[in-house]
Amino acid sequence: MNNNSPKKYVGNGKKVGNYELVNFSIAMSKVREHIYEYKGEQYLRMTMGANKDGTNEYGQTHKIWIDEYKPDANNNNNAPKKEAVNSGDGLPF
C-alpha cells in the first residue's frame, strides 16, 4: 500500500468505560468489495486506531479503516540472511 493513499474509513468505535475495550460499528455497504476468500473462508482486513483529535461530537474515540497493506514480495526475498557466528569457544553468545 502506498502510504500516500487515503484511508478508506468504514466505521467508528467508542471506548467502553475504564476498560481496554472498544465497541464499534461497521458500514457493510463500505466493506463488501474488500472481502476476500482464503481456504474456503471469507475475510476482511481492517485496522482500528484512536482518533487523533480525541473523542468526537458523537462520543466516538476510534476510527476503523480497510487494511490494504500488501508486503512487497520482492523485498522480502532480497533481505540479507543472518547466519550464526561461531567463534569456536562453544558459547552461544
All heavy atoms as an XYZ file, in Angstrom:
743
protein
N       0.851     -1.179      0.000
C       0.000      0.000      0.000
C       0.886      1.227      0.000
O       1.861      1.320      0.715
C      -0.902     -0.008      1.230
C      -1.776      1.217      1.318
S      -2.896      1.193      2.705
C      -1.923      1.982      3.939
N       0.527      2.166     -0.770
C       1.231      3.436     -0.807
C       0.805      4.241      0.423
O      -0.374      4.419      0.690
C       0.859      4.163     -2.101
C       1.564      5.472     -2.238
O       2.180      5.962     -1.298
N       1.477      6.041     -3.410
N       1.770      4.741      1.176
C       1.444      5.496      2.386
C       0.710      6.788      2.087
O       0.128      7.385      2.967
C       2.714      5.788      3.179
C       3.266      4.550      3.821
O       2.545      3.593      4.063
N       4.552      4.555      4.101
N       0.740      7.245      0.822
C       0.050      8.469      0.457
C      -1.400      8.222      0.070
O      -2.122      9.159     -0.205
C       0.792      9.161     -0.685
C       2.174      9.607     -0.252
O       2.387      9.935      0.899
N       3.110      9.597     -1.177
N      -1.828      6.966      0.014
C      -3.209      6.643     -0.342
C      -4.137      7.061      0.789
O      -3.820      6.847      1.957
C      -3.393      5.145     -0.565
O      -2.484      4.666     -1.494
N      -5.286      7.627      0.447
C      -6.235      7.974      1.513
C      -6.811      6.707      2.128
O      -7.022      5.714      1.444
C      -7.308      8.776      0.787
C      -7.183      8.402     -0.644
C      -5.759      7.998     -0.874
N      -7.029      6.737      3.428
C      -7.618      5.589      4.126
C      -9.087      5.482      3.755
O      -9.763      6.494      3.566
C      -7.476      5.753      5.638
C      -6.045      5.682      6.090
C      -5.939      5.885      7.582
C      -4.483      5.866      8.004
N      -4.314      6.236      9.391
N      -9.572      4.252      3.669
C     -10.983      4.001      3.374
C     -11.688      3.709      4.692
O     -11.734      2.584      5.159
C     -11.117      2.839      2.399
C     -10.500      3.163      1.053
C     -10.568      2.010      0.096
C      -9.911      2.447     -1.202
N      -9.525      1.328     -2.020
N     -12.231      4.760      5.311
C     -12.901      4.629      6.592
C     -14.228      3.909      6.425
O     -14.996      4.201      5.523
C     -13.120      6.009      7.228
C     -11.816      6.657      7.640
C     -11.234      7.637      6.863
C     -11.166      6.258      8.798
C     -10.034      8.221      7.229
C      -9.962      6.833      9.173
C      -9.400      7.805      8.386
O      -8.212      8.369      8.753
N     -14.473      2.932      7.313
C     -15.681      2.119      7.195
C     -16.498      2.071      8.481
O     -17.557      1.455      8.517
C     -15.336      0.677      6.747
C     -14.733      0.683      5.364
C     -14.411     -0.012      7.735
N     -16.019      2.691      9.547
C     -16.777      2.659     10.793
C     -16.097      3.451     11.880
O     -15.045      4.056     11.693
N     -16.745      3.435     13.057
C     -16.251      4.147     14.234
C     -16.443      3.287     15.459
O     -17.267      2.381     15.479
C     -17.019      5.463     14.432
C     -16.716      6.457     13.349
O     -15.615      6.967     13.256
N     -17.692      6.733     12.506
N     -15.661      3.594     16.492
C     -15.769      2.869     17.746
C     -15.766      3.803     18.923
O     -15.426      4.980     18.807
N     -16.151      3.244     20.070
C     -16.230      4.036     21.289
C     -15.641      3.215     22.433
O     -16.054      2.082     22.670
C     -17.695      4.378     21.575
C     -17.918      5.297     22.743
C     -19.393      5.657     22.839
C     -19.662      6.657     23.917
N     -21.079      7.010     23.974
N     -14.649      3.785     23.130
C     -14.039      3.102     24.263
C     -15.087      2.910     25.356
O     -15.900      3.801     25.616
C     -12.859      3.915     24.791
C     -12.076      3.183     25.842
C     -10.804      3.917     26.198
C      -9.994      3.050     27.110
N      -9.786      3.537     28.408
N     -15.043      1.732     25.985
C     -16.035      1.383     26.998
C     -15.462      1.609     28.388
O     -14.545      0.907     28.815
C     -16.463     -0.099     26.849
C     -17.514     -0.459     27.885
C     -16.965     -0.369     25.445
N     -16.001      2.591     29.092
C     -15.627      2.851     30.479
C     -14.134      2.913     30.692
O     -13.392      3.491     29.911
N     -13.666      2.306     31.778
C     -12.245      2.278     32.114
C     -11.582      0.988     31.631
O     -10.516      0.631     32.112
C     -12.051      2.417     33.628
C     -12.454      3.792     34.116
O     -12.286      4.770     33.392
N     -12.998      3.869     35.315
N     -12.223      0.304     30.711
C     -11.701     -0.956     30.211
C     -10.931     -0.730     28.919
O     -11.042      0.283     28.270
C     -12.849     -1.938     29.964
C     -13.695     -2.166     31.183
C     -14.939     -1.549     31.306
C     -13.256     -2.978     32.212
C     -15.719     -1.753     32.430
C     -14.038     -3.179     33.342
C     -15.257     -2.564     33.444
O     -16.030     -2.766     34.554
N     -10.150     -1.700     28.519
C      -9.421     -1.637     27.247
C     -10.275     -2.257     26.141
O      -9.775     -3.008     25.315
C      -8.083     -2.371     27.373
C      -7.117     -1.714     28.337
C      -6.739     -0.299     27.902
O      -6.518     -0.078     26.699
O      -6.663      0.570     28.780
N     -11.544     -1.932     26.129
C     -12.482     -2.448     25.137
C     -13.002     -1.307     24.285
O     -13.168     -0.188     24.761
C     -13.674     -3.130     25.823
C     -13.353     -4.270     26.776
C     -14.628     -4.721     27.485
C     -12.730     -5.423     26.028
N     -13.280     -1.615     23.023
C     -13.860     -0.633     22.118
C     -15.030     -1.299     21.401
O     -14.853     -2.318     20.736
C     -12.827     -0.135     21.074
C     -13.474      0.825     20.097
C     -11.640      0.501     21.761
N     -16.220     -0.760     21.585
C     -17.379     -1.215     20.812
C     -17.367     -0.450     19.502
O     -17.113      0.751     19.484
C     -18.682     -0.940     21.568
C     -18.821     -1.799     22.803
O     -18.272     -2.889     22.871
N     -19.554     -1.300     23.780
N     -17.663     -1.141     18.404
C     -17.618     -0.451     17.122
C     -18.694     -0.944     16.178
O     -19.247     -2.033     16.335
C     -16.237     -0.578     16.471
C     -15.807     -1.987     16.199
C     -16.048     -2.578     14.972
C     -15.148     -2.718     17.162
C     -15.645     -3.872     14.716
C     -14.733     -4.011     16.920
C     -14.988     -4.591     15.691
N     -18.992     -0.105     15.196
C     -19.960     -0.415     14.149
C     -19.273     -0.216     12.810
O     -18.448      0.678     12.645
C     -21.164      0.525     14.222
O     -21.815      0.373     15.457
N     -19.644     -1.067     11.848
C     -19.056     -1.011     10.522
C     -20.174     -0.889      9.496
O     -21.170     -1.593      9.580
C     -18.230     -2.276     10.240
C     -17.067     -2.343     11.220
C     -17.739     -2.314      8.809
C     -16.324     -3.627     11.191
N     -19.997     -0.008      8.535
C     -20.960      0.156      7.444
C     -20.705     -0.961      6.425
O     -19.711     -0.937      5.702
C     -20.805      1.519      6.795
N     -21.588     -1.952      6.381
C     -21.401     -3.110      5.497
C     -21.335     -2.695      4.026
O     -20.614     -3.312      3.242
C     -22.519     -4.133      5.718
C     -22.454     -4.796      7.088
S     -20.863     -5.613      7.407
C     -20.955     -6.941      6.242
N     -22.037     -1.639      3.657
C     -22.009     -1.196      2.264
C     -20.611     -0.736      1.851
O     -20.268     -0.773      0.675
C     -23.012     -0.066      2.046
O     -22.671      1.055      2.842
N     -19.787     -0.340      2.829
C     -18.445      0.140      2.520
C     -17.391     -0.968      2.517
O     -16.274     -0.754      2.065
C     -18.030      1.207      3.530
C     -18.846      2.476      3.429
C     -18.361      3.493      4.435
C     -19.155      4.782      4.339
N     -18.685      5.783      5.302
N     -17.737     -2.168      3.042
C     -16.725     -3.218      3.150
C     -16.922     -4.386      2.194
O     -15.990     -5.154      1.974
C     -16.628     -3.767      4.594
C     -16.251     -2.666      5.563
C     -17.890     -4.464      5.023
N     -18.087     -4.535      1.636
C     -18.368     -5.714      0.796
C     -17.317     -5.942     -0.283
O     -16.905     -7.066     -0.512
C     -19.754     -5.596      0.180
C     -20.843     -5.906      1.172
C     -22.216     -6.049      0.506
N     -23.207     -6.343      1.515
C     -23.983     -5.439      2.089
N     -23.916     -4.181      1.722
N     -24.847     -5.788      3.014
N     -16.885     -4.881     -0.944
C     -15.930     -5.029     -2.042
C     -14.530     -5.419     -1.555
O     -13.683     -5.800     -2.345
C     -15.841     -3.746     -2.861
C     -15.253     -2.574     -2.092
C     -15.270     -1.291     -2.889
O     -14.311     -1.067     -3.633
O     -16.264     -0.552     -2.770
N     -14.269     -5.366     -0.247
C     -12.946     -5.669      0.300
C     -12.865     -7.063      0.930
O     -11.804     -7.451      1.416
C     -12.547     -4.610      1.326
C     -12.526     -3.234      0.751
N     -11.514     -2.792     -0.076
C     -13.419     -2.212      0.839
C     -11.776     -1.557     -0.447
N     -12.922     -1.185      0.098
N     -13.964     -7.805      0.926
C     -13.967     -9.161      1.466
C     -13.256    -10.070      0.477
O     -13.468     -9.981     -0.723
C     -15.415     -9.641      1.718
C     -16.047     -8.787      2.827
C     -15.434    -11.117      2.089
C     -17.526     -9.039      3.034
N     -12.391    -10.926      0.996
C     -11.680    -11.863      0.136
C     -11.800    -13.278      0.716
O     -12.143    -13.455      1.880
C     -10.210    -11.460     -0.035
C      -9.392    -11.521      1.235
C      -8.617    -12.642      1.518
C      -9.384    -10.466      2.131
C      -7.860    -12.706      2.668
C      -8.634    -10.522      3.282
C      -7.874    -11.648      3.544
O      -7.132    -11.710      4.688
N     -11.524    -14.267     -0.107
C     -11.640    -15.655      0.319
C     -10.260    -16.288      0.397
O      -9.396    -16.049     -0.438
C     -12.514    -16.434     -0.655
C     -12.882    -17.798     -0.119
C     -14.021    -18.438     -0.880
O     -15.004    -17.740     -1.188
O     -13.910    -19.640     -1.157
N     -10.070    -17.101      1.442
C      -8.826    -17.830      1.634
C      -9.171    -19.166      2.270
O      -9.782    -19.212      3.343
C      -7.885    -17.024      2.530
C      -6.579    -17.719      2.824
C      -5.596    -17.838      1.846
C      -6.332    -18.259      4.077
C      -4.400    -18.463      2.106
C      -5.131    -18.888      4.352
C      -4.175    -18.995      3.365
O      -2.991    -19.631      3.626
N      -8.815    -20.233      1.590
C      -9.068    -21.601      2.060
C     -10.524    -21.805      2.458
O     -10.837    -22.361      3.506
C      -8.136    -21.962      3.210
C      -6.685    -22.031      2.791
C      -5.809    -22.549      3.902
C      -4.370    -22.630      3.422
N      -3.487    -23.189      4.432
N     -11.427    -21.312      1.629
C     -12.856    -21.539      1.835
C     -13.533    -20.633      2.848
O     -14.724    -20.751      3.083
N     -12.794    -19.714      3.462
C     -13.365    -18.776      4.434
C     -13.303    -17.367      3.871
O     -12.398    -17.034      3.103
C     -12.582    -18.811      5.753
C     -12.705    -20.088      6.528
C     -14.060    -20.236      7.197
O     -14.743    -19.224      7.440
O     -14.424    -21.381      7.479
N     -14.236    -16.516      4.281
C     -14.222    -15.117      3.864
C     -13.591    -14.272      4.967
O     -13.864    -14.470      6.150
C     -15.635    -14.627      3.588
C     -16.233    -15.252      2.355
C     -17.588    -14.659      2.029
O     -18.309    -14.206      2.908
N     -17.928    -14.658      0.757
N     -12.742    -13.329      4.544
C     -12.017    -12.476      5.477
C     -12.151    -11.012      5.076
O     -12.379    -10.687      3.924
C     -10.522    -12.826      5.481
C     -10.234    -14.183      6.057
C     -10.224    -15.308      5.245
C      -9.975    -14.343      7.408
C      -9.945    -16.562      5.764
C      -9.697    -15.595      7.938
C      -9.684    -16.704      7.111
O      -9.415    -17.936      7.621
N     -11.949    -10.165      6.075
C     -11.937     -8.725      5.867
C     -10.858     -8.159      6.780
O     -10.929     -8.308      7.995
C     -13.298     -8.120      6.220
C     -13.414     -6.616      6.151
C     -13.173     -6.119      4.734
C     -14.790     -6.185      6.618
N      -9.835     -7.556      6.194
C      -8.737     -6.989      6.982
C      -9.035     -5.514      7.263
O      -9.254     -4.737      6.346
C      -7.419     -7.128      6.233
C      -6.964     -8.571      6.103
C      -5.637     -8.670      5.406
N      -4.627     -7.791      5.981
C      -3.786     -8.121      6.960
N      -3.830     -9.321      7.476
N      -2.897     -7.249      7.400
N      -9.031     -5.173      8.546
C      -9.294     -3.801      8.957
C      -8.287     -3.395     10.021
O      -7.662     -4.241     10.650
C     -10.701     -3.668      9.511
C     -11.783     -3.932      8.494
S     -13.439     -3.720      9.169
C     -13.548     -5.117     10.254
N      -8.171     -2.100     10.217
C      -7.324     -1.544     11.261
C      -8.164     -0.572     12.070
O      -8.978      0.161     11.515
C      -6.121     -0.796     10.646
O      -5.401     -1.710      9.829
C      -5.214     -0.239     11.717
N      -7.952     -0.575     13.397
C      -8.645      0.364     14.266
C      -7.602      1.220     14.957
O      -6.592      0.710     15.443
C      -9.473     -0.370     15.322
C     -10.194      0.581     16.265
S     -11.051     -0.241     17.627
C     -12.245     -1.203     16.769
N      -7.832      2.516     14.981
C      -6.912      3.427     15.651
C      -7.669      4.509     16.400
O      -8.788      4.863     16.035
N      -7.043      5.010     17.433
C      -7.647      6.089     18.217
C      -7.719      7.355     17.379
O      -6.834      7.627     16.565
C      -6.838      6.344     19.481
N      -8.789      8.117     17.562
C      -8.920      9.403     16.877
C      -7.769     10.320     17.304
O      -7.482     10.444     18.495
C     -10.243     10.090     17.234
C     -11.447      9.360     16.708
O     -11.342      8.491     15.853
N     -12.610      9.704     17.237
N      -7.125     10.955     16.357
C      -6.017     11.859     16.669
C      -6.472     13.041     17.504
O      -5.729     13.557     18.327
C      -5.366     12.360     15.379
C      -4.626     11.280     14.645
C      -4.014     11.820     13.372
C      -3.312     10.712     12.613
N      -2.761     11.165     11.336
N      -7.711     13.474     17.283
C      -8.232     14.641     17.997
C      -9.044     14.262     19.226
O      -9.786     15.080     19.755
C      -9.093     15.485     17.049
C      -8.299     16.012     15.872
O      -7.096     16.278     16.052
O      -8.869     16.143     14.778
N      -8.942     13.008     19.680
C      -9.692     12.561     20.850
C     -11.133     12.219     20.495
O     -11.464     11.911     19.362
N     -12.006     12.324     21.445
C     -13.410     11.981     21.283
C     -14.110     12.995     20.380
O     -13.948     14.204     20.552
C     -14.108     11.950     22.655
O     -13.382     11.052     23.507
C     -15.543     11.488     22.546
N     -14.895     12.484     19.403
C     -15.616     13.401     18.507
C     -16.963     13.796     19.095
O     -17.303     13.415     20.222
C     -15.762     12.793     17.095
C     -16.669     11.591     17.045
O     -17.443     11.305     17.968
N     -16.593     10.853     15.948
N     -17.748     14.548     18.342
C     -19.024     15.068     18.862
C     -20.055     13.988     19.153
O     -21.038     14.223     19.846
C     -19.628     16.110     17.901
C     -20.130     15.509     16.601
C     -19.305     15.882     15.396
O     -18.086     16.005     15.493
O     -19.898     16.041     14.335
N     -19.824     12.761     18.645
C     -20.739     11.648     18.897
C     -20.231     10.719     19.998
O     -20.795      9.664     20.240
C     -20.963     10.845     17.608
C     -21.480     11.696     16.478
C     -20.649     12.034     15.422
C     -22.784     12.182     16.476
C     -21.107     12.830     14.380
C     -23.248     12.988     15.451
C     -22.402     13.301     14.405
O     -22.860     14.096     13.387
N     -19.129     11.095     20.649
C     -18.561     10.285     21.717
C     -17.679      9.148     21.214
O     -17.254      8.310     21.993
N     -17.387      9.139     19.926
C     -16.576      8.074     19.348
C     -15.091      8.384     19.533
O     -14.651      9.509     19.308
C     -16.917      7.889     17.872
C     -18.365      7.459     17.689
C     -18.878      7.696     16.288
O     -18.409      8.563     15.580
N     -19.875      6.911     15.900
N     -14.358      7.370     19.944
C     -12.945      7.539     20.261
C     -12.010      6.889     19.248
O     -10.807      7.109     19.295
C     -12.647      6.937     21.642
O     -13.046      5.557     21.630
C     -13.399      7.678     22.742
N     -12.555      6.055     18.355
C     -11.729      5.306     17.410
C     -12.326      5.338     16.008
O     -13.537      5.516     15.846
C     -11.617      3.845     17.856
C     -10.792      3.671     19.081
N     -11.214      4.061     20.315
C      -9.556      3.151     19.238
C     -10.275      3.787     21.204
N      -9.258      3.230     20.573
N     -11.447      5.133     15.016
C     -11.869      5.010     13.620
C     -11.431      3.648     13.105
O     -10.431      3.088     13.570
C     -11.238      6.094     12.755
C     -11.755      7.473     13.044
C     -11.144      8.490     12.107
C     -11.715      9.862     12.429
N     -11.187     10.895     11.553
N     -12.157      3.128     12.141
C     -11.844      1.830     11.545
C     -11.713      2.034     10.048
O     -12.545      2.697      9.433
C     -12.954      0.812     11.857
C     -13.106      0.688     13.369
C     -12.639     -0.537     11.224
C     -14.427      0.137     13.802
N     -10.644      1.447      9.479
C     -10.439      1.569      8.048
C      -9.962      0.239      7.475
O      -9.508     -0.639      8.199
C      -9.481      2.706      7.706
C      -8.111      2.617      8.300
C      -7.011      2.049      7.731
C      -7.678      3.113      9.564
N      -5.927      2.158      8.549
C      -6.310      2.811      9.690
C      -8.310      3.784     10.604
C      -5.573      3.155     10.816
C      -7.563      4.118     11.708
C      -6.228      3.811     11.814
N     -10.067      0.122      6.174
C      -9.648     -1.085      5.466
C      -8.124     -1.174      5.500
O      -7.433     -0.208      5.204
C     -10.144     -1.074      4.003
C     -11.667     -1.024      3.954
C      -9.601     -2.258      3.225
C     -12.368     -2.231      4.522
N      -7.613     -2.341      5.860
C      -6.167     -2.588      5.840
C      -5.809     -3.084      4.446
O      -6.111     -4.210      4.087
C      -5.813     -3.638      6.890
C      -4.334     -3.992      6.892
O      -3.580     -3.448      6.063
O      -3.938     -4.831      7.718
N      -5.184     -2.218      3.669
C      -4.836     -2.562      2.292
C      -3.348     -2.864      2.136
O      -2.848     -2.940      1.026
C      -5.230     -1.413      1.364
C      -6.722     -1.188      1.346
C      -7.121     -0.102      0.382
O      -6.775      1.068      0.644
O      -7.750     -0.434     -0.623
N      -2.648     -3.064      3.254
C      -1.223     -3.334      3.187
C      -0.968     -4.677      2.509
O      -1.576     -5.689      2.845
C      -0.611     -3.354      4.583
C       0.845     -3.766      4.571
C       1.818     -2.870      4.176
C       1.212     -5.053      4.930
C       3.154     -3.240      4.148
C       2.547     -5.430      4.909
C       3.507     -4.532      4.513
O       4.813     -4.898      4.478
N      -0.063     -4.663      1.553
C       0.370     -5.884      0.884
C       1.893     -5.832      0.848
O       2.475     -4.943      0.238
C      -0.202     -5.967     -0.527
C      -1.697     -6.177     -0.530
C      -2.203     -6.377     -1.937
C      -3.659     -6.700     -1.970
N      -4.559     -5.701     -1.583
N       2.554     -6.783      1.515
C       4.014     -6.753      1.516
C       4.558     -6.937      0.108
O       3.986     -7.663     -0.698
C       4.416     -7.919      2.419
C       3.217     -8.773      2.524
C       2.015     -7.905      2.233
N       5.647     -6.265     -0.164
C       6.297     -6.379     -1.460
C       7.085     -7.676     -1.472
O       8.075     -7.821     -0.762
C       7.214     -5.178     -1.677
C       7.838     -5.170     -3.055
O       7.539     -6.075     -3.861
O       8.629     -4.257     -3.338
N       6.644     -8.640     -2.258
C       7.261     -9.961     -2.299
C       8.732     -9.875     -2.684
O       9.549    -10.655     -2.218
C       6.512    -10.861     -3.276
N       9.095     -8.932     -3.523
C      10.485     -8.802     -3.953
C      11.397     -8.374     -2.812
O      12.523     -8.836     -2.709
C      10.604     -7.802     -5.099
C       9.906     -8.297     -6.340
O       9.824     -9.496     -6.569
N       9.390     -7.378     -7.134
N      10.914     -7.489     -1.946
C      11.749     -7.019     -0.842
C      12.001     -8.096      0.188
O      13.062     -8.155      0.774
C      11.112     -5.807     -0.161
C      11.243     -4.562     -1.013
O      12.058     -4.502     -1.912
N      10.421     -3.575     -0.734
N      11.024     -8.954      0.453
C      11.183     -9.987      1.473
C      12.217    -11.027      1.056
O      12.931    -11.558      1.884
C       9.846    -10.671      1.765
C       8.901     -9.734      2.478
O       9.324     -8.773      3.087
N       7.617    -10.015      2.406
N      12.305    -11.333     -0.218
C      13.244    -12.345     -0.687
C      14.665    -11.820     -0.763
O      15.603    -12.596     -0.763
C      12.810    -12.876     -2.066
C      11.515    -13.652     -1.974
O      11.180    -14.174     -0.922
N      10.793    -13.727     -3.071
N      14.842    -10.522     -0.856
C      16.165     -9.939     -1.005
C      16.800     -9.542      0.322
O      17.908     -9.037      0.340
C      16.108     -8.710     -1.921
C      15.739     -9.099     -3.338
O      15.999    -10.212     -3.772
N      15.121     -8.181     -4.056
N      16.091     -9.752      1.404
C      16.638     -9.376      2.702
C      17.852    -10.243      3.009
O      17.843    -11.438      2.741
C      15.578     -9.553      3.793
N      18.904     -9.641      3.577
C      20.086    -10.449      3.891
C      19.759    -11.484      4.954
O      19.021    -11.215      5.894
C      21.095     -9.420      4.393
C      20.301     -8.221      4.760
C      19.043     -8.265      3.942
N      20.313    -12.652      4.785
C      20.071    -13.730      5.735
C      21.109    -13.646      6.831
O      22.296    -13.472      6.575
C      20.137    -15.073      5.021
C      19.009    -15.233      4.037
C      19.006    -16.610      3.438
C      17.743    -16.734      2.621
N      17.897    -17.041      1.281
N      20.640    -13.774      8.072
C      21.556    -13.744      9.201
C      22.084    -15.152      9.426
O      21.338    -16.115      9.413
C      20.840    -13.248     10.453
C      20.395    -11.817     10.353
C      19.763    -11.346     11.629
C      19.321     -9.910     11.492
N      18.675     -9.425     12.691
N      23.372    -15.240      9.640
C      23.995    -16.523      9.897
C      24.577    -16.501     11.302
O      25.061    -15.470     11.779
C      25.096    -16.800      8.875
C      24.555    -16.936      7.470
C      25.644    -17.244      6.471
O      26.721    -17.717      6.876
O      25.420    -17.009      5.286
N      24.545    -17.658     11.946
C      25.107    -17.766     13.288
C      26.612    -17.579     13.214
O      27.276    -18.085     12.311
C      24.765    -19.118     13.875
N      27.125    -16.849     14.182
C      28.563    -16.627     14.256
C      29.138    -17.688     15.177
O      28.695    -17.870     16.293
C      28.875    -15.213     14.794
C      30.372    -15.036     14.976
C      28.295    -14.174     13.883
N      30.140    -18.394     14.703
C      30.780    -19.436     15.507
C      32.187    -18.958     15.834
O      33.059    -18.939     14.980
C      30.797    -20.749     14.739
C      31.324    -21.886     15.588
O      31.728    -21.693     16.723
N      31.325    -23.072     15.026
N      32.385    -18.572     17.082
C      33.696    -18.081     17.486
C      34.609    -19.208     17.934
O      35.767    -18.986     18.224
C      33.551    -17.041     18.601
O      32.991    -17.652     19.737
N      34.062    -20.417     18.039
C      34.882    -21.564     18.393
C      35.028    -21.806     19.866
O      35.666    -22.757     20.282
N      34.411    -20.958     20.726
C      34.565    -21.165     22.153
C      33.424    -21.988     22.767
O      33.418    -22.251     23.952
C      34.708    -19.832     22.902
C      33.519    -18.919     22.720
O      32.508    -19.356     22.165
O      33.602    -17.750     23.163
N      32.429    -22.366     21.934
C      31.335    -23.200     22.408
C      30.234    -22.436     23.119
O      29.227    -23.012     23.509
N      30.406    -21.146     23.312
C      29.374    -20.345     23.975
C      28.362    -19.855     22.951
O      28.725    -19.502     21.837
C      30.000    -19.151     24.694
C      30.960    -19.497     25.835
C      31.624    -18.227     26.374
C      30.222    -20.214     26.943
N      27.078    -19.825     23.324
C      26.055    -19.405     22.366
C      25.951    -17.911     22.161
O      25.080    -17.432     21.484
C      24.765    -19.960     22.985
C      25.041    -19.981     24.455
C      26.512    -20.287     24.573
N      26.830    -17.134     22.744
C      26.806    -15.687     22.578
C      28.178    -15.139     22.321
O      29.178    -15.746     22.453
C      26.185    -14.990     23.795
C      26.728    -15.422     25.112
C      27.817    -14.765     25.636
C      26.180    -16.480     25.812
C      28.336    -15.146     26.857
C      26.700    -16.859     27.034
C      27.778    -16.200     27.558
